Amino acid sequence: MINNEHKTSIKKGLFISFEGGEGVGKSTQIKLLKKFLSKKNYKVISTREPGGTNEGEYIRKFLVSGDKNAWDSYSEALIFNALRREHINKLINPAIQNSEIILCDRYVDSTIVYQGLVGKIDEQKLFYLHDTYCYGLYPDLTLFLHLNPTIGLDRTNKRNNKNENRFEKLGLDYHQKILDGFNILYKKHPKRIVKIDASENKEIISDNINYHVSELLNIND
């Protein structure tokens, strides 16, 4: 986690992750926050996991599409950590060093929830992987978009991208466990993770997010 010495100006970059189940609106809210911060003259980069690099985007399609049983939790965890290391090396850390704000659609919390709490991998093994091979880099702020999985899955079924639906195929019970997992992490890390009600309209959600980010950056107007 980056040392928060930048209450009035950023000395080094700020790292914000967006988390939650499927269909909670992370992509939409990242676009809105990027627009808000850009108007305040901050340098902002948006990225995602899996992905974020050319290699990561190529491998992404094998992870988020196809047979729901294509990978077991251990294989997923190893691949996600390998991609995350490259993501940090090639994009996230250079942006931090360049005093930019990074908005990331999913990060280590997704691995802890999907492969750990729900996939039954010991959390400590996942933290060891992250701390050893991904530099122990955690976001300054994590925005957890909380939404009933029935609504989220209904949204994903209506969107245009039908190829990236491997996790959606795992069913409602699985996605309720995902929501429960994020709630567990939220309770464990209340100083870093902020829960956002994602059942509101996108403008209200955006205003809520802007408020929390503005507090972190000491934006007064």
N, C-alpha and C positions, 0 to 999 in steps of 0.2 A: 504494500500500500504506500502511496506517495505521502510524504510528510506534508500536512496541511498548513504550510506557512503562507499560503496565498489567499488570505482573507480579503485583501484589497487589490492585489494584482498577482497574476500567475508568474511565479519564478520558474517553476517547472510545470509540465502539463498536468491536466486533470483527467482522470480515467473514470468514466461512468459506464456501468453495464445495465442492461435491461433484461429482466428475467420474467419467467412465468410459463404457463402451459401453452398449448397450441391455440392459435386464434385470438390471443389476448390484445393484439394491436401494437406489438412492439415496433414493427417497421414504421407504422404511421406516426407513432409518438417520437421516434428518433428523428424523422423528417421534420416534425413540428419543432422539436427542441433545437435541432440544428439551425433552423430558420430563425428562431428566437435569439440564439446566442450569436449568430452571424450578424444580426442587426445591432448587437451590442459590441460589434467589432472584435469578437473572439475568433481565433482560427480553430475551425472544427473539422474533425474527420469522423465519418461514420463507417463502421465496418461490421462484420458478423462472424459468428462461428456456428458450424464449421465453415471455413472460408477465410476471407481476409487477405489472402495472397493468391497469386495465380495458381500455385500448386494446390492450395487449400480449396479454392473454388472448383478445381477439376475433380478432386477427391470427394467433395461435398455430395455430388450427385449419387455416388455409390453408398453414402451413408443415410441420406434422407429420402431415397426412392427405392422402389423394388420390394422384394419379399420382406415382410415384417420380421421374419426369423433369419434374415441373411447373416446377421452378426450376433454373437452373444455379448453380454455386458462387458466382459474382460477385453474382448477384441475392440469393442467401441471405445472403452476407456483409454486403451493404449494408442489408438489412432487419434482420438481427440487430443490427447496430450502431445503427441508428435506434431500435429497441426498447430496446436496452441503455441508450442515452443517457437516454431517458425513465424507464427503470427506476431509474437512478441519481438522476435529478433528483427523482422523485416518491416513491421509497421508500428506496433504499439509503442515499443521503447523509443524508437527514433522520434515519434510524435511527442512523447513525453519530454524528451530532451530538447525538442524544438518549441516547448511551451505551448503546445496545442492541446485542445480538448478532444478526447477520444470518446465517442459514443459507440458502444459495442452491443450488438444484438446477440445475447448469450455469451457466457464465459464459464469460469470454473464452477459456479453454483449449479449450472445445468448438469455438469458431469457428476457432481456430488448427489444431486437429486435423481437424475435418470439412471445412471449406472450404479450409484451407491445406494441411496435409501430405497429406491424401487427395484433396481437391478441386483440388489443383495451383495454388492461388493463392500467389504469393510471400508468405512469412511477413512480410517487412518491410512490405508493403502493408497487411497486417492489423494489425500493430503500429502503423503510422502512423494508421490509422483509429481504433484504440482510444485511442492517446495524444492524438490531436488532438481527437476528438469525444466520447470517453468519459472524459476527464479523466485518462487514465493510471492509473485506479483498479484496483488488483489486490488480490486477497484477502490477508489476513494468513496464512491457512492454506488449503491445498487438499487435500482428502481424495480420492485417486484409488482408486476401488474396482476392483480388478483381478480379472477373471473371464474364463475361456475363453468366447469368443463363441458357441460351440455351446450352452453351458449358458444363457447370457444370452438368446439368441434362443428357445430352448425355453421359458424362463420367460415371455417376452413373448407367445408364441403361446398360452399357457394363461391369461393374464390377461383380465379382463373387457373392458377398453377396446380394442376392435378398431379403432376409428376412427383412433387416433393411431399408425399403423403404416407411415407412408410410408418412414421410414428402414430399418425392419426388412425391407422388400421388396427392399432393395438386395443382399441375399445374403451368404453366409458369408464369401466372400473379401473383400468390402468391409469387413465388421465385424472381420476379422482385421487389416486395415490400420488401422482405427480404434484397436484395442488397441495395435498397434505404435506408432501416433502418440502415444498417451498415454504409453507407455513412454519415447519420445524426450523428451517434455516433462519427465517425471519426472527423467530423468538430467540435463537441462539446468538444472532448478530444484529441486535436492534440499533446499534450506533452506525452500522454501515448500510443495512438494508432498510429501505422505506417501503411500506406497503401502500400501493395505489389502487383505489377502487376502479377497476377497468370496466364496470358495467355502466358507467356514466357515458354521456356523449363525448366525442373526441375532444371538443373544445374545453370541457370541464376537466377532463383528464389532463390535457395539456397545461391548463392553468395551474393545476395541482403540482405537476412536475416542475413547471417553471418556478413555482414558489420555493420548492425544496432546493433546486439548483441555484436559485438566486441567493438563498440563505448561505449556501456553501461558498459562493463567489462574492458575497457581500454586494450584490446588485440591489440598489435602492429604488430604482424606477422601472 
